[in-house]
Amino acid sequence: MVAEAVQRARDLSTQSEAEGFHQLRVAVRKLRALYWAYSPYLGEEATAHATEEFKRLAALAGGTRDWDIAGDLLKSAQASRASIALLVAAAREKRAQAVVHSQTMIKSDDVEAFLNDVLLRAQATLQSRCNDLPIQAFAEARVRLAQRALRKRSRRATRSEAAHEENLHDVRKAGKKLRYLLEFFQPFIKGAHGRTIKELTSVQNKLGQFNDIAASETLIRSASFNEVPPEVVQESLQWLEKQKCRRMRAASRRVRTIAS
């Protein structure tokens, strides 16, 4: 998994394909989940430090990825609102700027050295503390903890009206963590978990569609578009708001299925 993240970062130092940025962010999120799983043995300080670095690396990839998503959504809006073409072009330029920033930071931060150092430190710590660790019992305990966290966040999201977006985002993160853990530990834990993974993936897709809209709305609100008339930006935000409400309802319905 570290090797995958290293290769993704290495590729992105010279390439700018949308999928590459997405896959780097996914690889880093999986590392965060794995680090969380072993955090009782890695230690609180080491886990916190690595987690912050993983978040920072994911954010480097995320800047470009976010503009990819926003650009695709604006193209959909353009089909019925021709004036948004100006904003589509501006988003494309923002994406190009984000690529340059991401590539510069990935090169200057020596991401490969950081990831390899994280791996070596984790291996050394786990070898000294976990040689006799009963992997099945450990894996099942961590999965149960992740399941409880997901259920708790799902129930909170279905009960609460205030801060609903934030609650759905918490469900999405908890669901991803559980899915990654099931994928990691599937060979070591009892029972067939393919169906659960499939269900989690389905829920994540709905939550992801909502998150794409919400994140794009925030991104466009916070950006400056000197060459785009304010009324065009406002028109796009109104379209995104309508889409966000629709996708929020769909995501909430799926969350209720895992809250019960």
N, C-alpha and C positions, 0 to 999 in steps of 0.2 A: 504493500500500500504506500509506503514511503517512496519506493522506487517509482510508482505511478505518479505521485505528486511531483517528484523531482523531474521526471520526464516531461510532464505537462508544463511546468515552469520553464524548463529549458526550451521547449518548442515555442512558447509564447514570447521568448526574448527576441525572436526573429519573425514570428508569424502573428496574424491578427484575425484568424477565423473565429466566428462567434462561438462555435461548439467547443473550441479549445479553452476559451475563458470559462465557459460553463463547466467543463469537465475538471478544470483545476479547482474551481470552487467546490464541486462535489467531492473531489479527492480530499481536500482539506477538511471538509465537514465530517467525512468518515474518520479521519484521523482524530478529530475532536471527540467523536463518539467513543472511539477505542480508548483514548486517553482517559475519558470519564469512566469507562468500565474498569480500568485498572487503577483509578485514582486512590483507592484505599491503600495500595502498595507503593505507588509512585510518590505519594506524599502531597499534602495540600499546596505547599509552595511551588513545587515543580509543576504540578498540574495547572495551577493558576497562571504561571509564567508561560507554559506551552500553549495554553488555551488562548491567552491574549495574542500571542504571536500567530496562532492559527487564524484567529479572527482578522488580524491585520492582513495576512496573506490572502484570505478570502475576499477582503475588501478591495485589495489591489485588482483582483480578477473581476470583482463585482461591479466596479465603476464602468467598465466596458460592457459587461453583460447587461447591466441595467439600461444602458442606452440602446442596446440591441432590442430589448423587449419593448421599450418605449417607442422606438422607431417602427417596429412591426405593428403595434397598436395604433399609432398615428396613421399608418398606411391604411388600416381598416377604416378608420374614421374618414380618411380622405375619399373613400369610395362614395360617400354621400355628402361630403363637404369639401368641395374642390379647393376652397381657400386655404385649407390646412396644408396644402402642398408646400407652402412657405415654411411651415413648422417642421414638416418631414425633412426638408433639406437642411434646416438648422440643426435638427436632431442628429442627422448624419455627420455634420461637422463636429458636434459635441462628442460623438462616438469616436471620431478620428483623434480628437484631442485626448480622450480617455485612453485610447490605445497607446499613444506616445507616453503618457504618464505611467501607465501600468508597466510598459516595457522598460522604461527608465528605472523605475523603482525595483522591479524584479532583478534587473542586472546589478544595480548598486547595492541592494540589500543582501546579495549573496544567498539567495533562498536555498540553493542546493546544500551549502555548508550548514545552514541552520537546520534543515530537515534531517540531514545525516547525523548531526550532533544530537538532535532530539531522539533519534532512533538508538544511537549508541548509549546514551544516558539511560533511556528507558530499559534497554536490554540488560545493562549492567545492574540496574536496581532490581528488576524482576528476577534475574538469575540469583541474586543474593537473598531475596525475600520470598520467592514463590516456587522454589524447586519442588517442594512437596505439596503444592496447592492442588486440592481435588478439583480439577477443571470443571467437571459437570456441575457440582454443587455451587461453585463460584459463578459459573455462567448463568445458571438458573436463577440464582439470587439477584444478580444484576439485571437480568431480563425482567424479573418480577418487579423490581424497583422502578424500572423504566415504564412498565405497564401501569403501575399505580400512578406515576406522575402524569402519564397521558390521560388516564381516566379522570384524575383530579382536574386537570386543565380543561378537559372536554366538558365536564359538568359545570365548571365555572363559566365557560363560554356560552353554554346553553341557558344558564340562569341569568346572566348579567346582560343588561342593555348598555350600560355605560362602558366606555373604552372597549367596545366590541371588536374593533379592528385589532387592538393589541392582544385581546384574548384569543382570537383566531390565529394570530401569529404564534402565540405560545403553544397552541395545539399543534400547529404545523411543525415547530421545532421538536416538540416532544415525540411526535409521530415519526419523524425522521430518525431520531435517536434510537427509538425502539426498533424500527425496521433495520437499521444498520447493525444493531446488536444481534438481531435474529439472523441476519445474513452471516455475521462473523461466527457466531456460536452454534449455528444449526447442526454441524457435525457432532457436537458434544452434548446437546440437550435432548431430553426425551420428547417424543411426539413429532408429528409432521407439522411444520410451520409454514409450508408453502401457501396455504390458504390465507393465513393471517398476514403474511407479507403482501400477498395480492390485494387483500382488503385495505391494508395500510397504504399501498401504492395508489389505490383508487381514491382514497380520502385525500392523500397528498396532492393528487392531480387537481381536485376541486379547490383545495386550499391554495395551491400554487397559482391557479387561474385568478383567484381573488387577489392574492398577494402581488401578482404582476401588475394588475390594474392599480392597486393602492400605492405601490412603490413608484409606478410611472407618474401618477398624479402628483405625488410628493416631489419627485425629481423635476418635473416641469414647473411646478410652483416655485421651487427654490432656484431654478436656473434663470439666467438673463439672456434674452434674445433680442439683440439690438436691431436686427434686420427684419424682425417679425412684428407687425402691428399688434398692439395689446388686445384688440378685439378678436384676433385670430387665436392667440394664446387662450383667451377666455372661452372661446368657442370649443376648443379642444378639451379644456378642463371640464366644461359642462358635459361633453360627450363621455369623458372618462368617469365622471361622477355617476351618470346614469348606468354605465356598464358596471361600475363598482357595486352599486346597490343590488343589481341583478345577480352578480356573482357572489356577493355576500350572502344572499338568501340561499343560493344553491350550496355554498360551503357550509352554512349553518345546518342545513338539512342533513348533510353527510356527517357532520360532527355529532349530531344527536344519535346516530347509529352506534357510535363507539362510546358515548357517554352513559348508556344504559347498562 
